[in-house]
């Protein structure tokens, strides 16, 4: 696969999101159920948009700042 295609990924499978966010599968699904991490379904596959990962990271940063 071309590196440019990989760099421009817009959707990630749960195992890929797990690696990107350094979280377990159960935590990823817990965050999805809680509405904190958006996801979409394509057939039987759950996918997480790259924008949702960015938004989730920003949410964690803002929560961390409020807690300080």
C-alpha positions as CSV (number, residue, x, y, z in Angstrom):
1,X,0.0,0.0,0.0
2,X,1.2,3.5,-0.8
3,X,2.5,5.6,2.1
4,X,0.4,8.6,0.9
5,X,-2.8,6.5,1.2
6,X,-1.8,5.3,4.7
7,X,-1.0,8.9,5.8
8,X,-4.3,10.2,4.6
9,X,-6.4,7.5,6.4
10,X,-9.8,8.8,7.4
11,X,-11.3,5.7,9.1
12,X,-9.7,3.3,11.6
13,X,-10.8,-0.1,12.8
14,X,-11.1,-0.5,16.5
15,X,-7.7,-2.3,16.8
16,X,-6.0,0.6,15.0
17,X,-7.7,3.1,17.2
18,X,-6.6,1.1,20.3
19,X,-3.0,1.5,19.1
20,X,-3.4,5.2,18.3
21,X,-5.0,6.0,21.6
22,X,-3.0,3.5,23.7
23,X,-6.3,2.1,25.1
24,X,-7.7,-1.4,25.5
25,X,-10.6,-2.7,23.4
26,X,-13.0,-2.5,26.4
27,X,-12.1,1.2,27.1
28,X,-12.6,2.1,23.4
29,X,-16.0,0.5,23.4
30,X,-16.9,2.1,26.8
31,X,-16.0,5.5,25.4
32,X,-18.1,4.9,22.3
33,X,-21.1,3.8,24.4
34,X,-20.7,6.9,26.6
35,X,-20.7,9.1,23.5
36,X,-17.2,10.4,24.1
37,X,-15.7,8.7,21.0
38,X,-17.7,8.8,17.8
39,X,-17.9,5.8,15.5
40,X,-19.7,4.6,12.4
41,X,-20.7,1.2,11.2
42,X,-20.0,-0.1,7.7
43,X,-21.8,-3.5,7.5
44,X,-20.6,-5.3,10.6
45,X,-17.4,-3.3,11.0
46,X,-17.2,-0.5,13.5
47,X,-15.0,2.3,12.2
48,X,-13.7,5.4,14.0
49,X,-13.2,8.5,11.9
50,X,-9.8,10.2,12.2
51,X,-11.7,13.4,13.2
52,X,-13.3,11.6,16.1
53,X,-9.9,10.5,17.4
54,X,-8.7,14.1,17.2
55,X,-11.8,15.3,19.0
56,X,-11.4,12.7,21.7
57,X,-7.8,13.7,22.3
58,X,-8.9,17.4,22.6
59,X,-11.6,16.3,25.1
60,X,-9.0,14.6,27.2
61,X,-6.7,17.6,27.1
62,X,-9.6,20.0,28.1
63,X,-10.6,17.7,30.9
64,X,-7.0,17.5,32.1
65,X,-6.7,21.3,32.2
66,X,-10.0,21.6,34.2
67,X,-8.8,19.1,36.7
68,X,-5.5,20.9,37.3
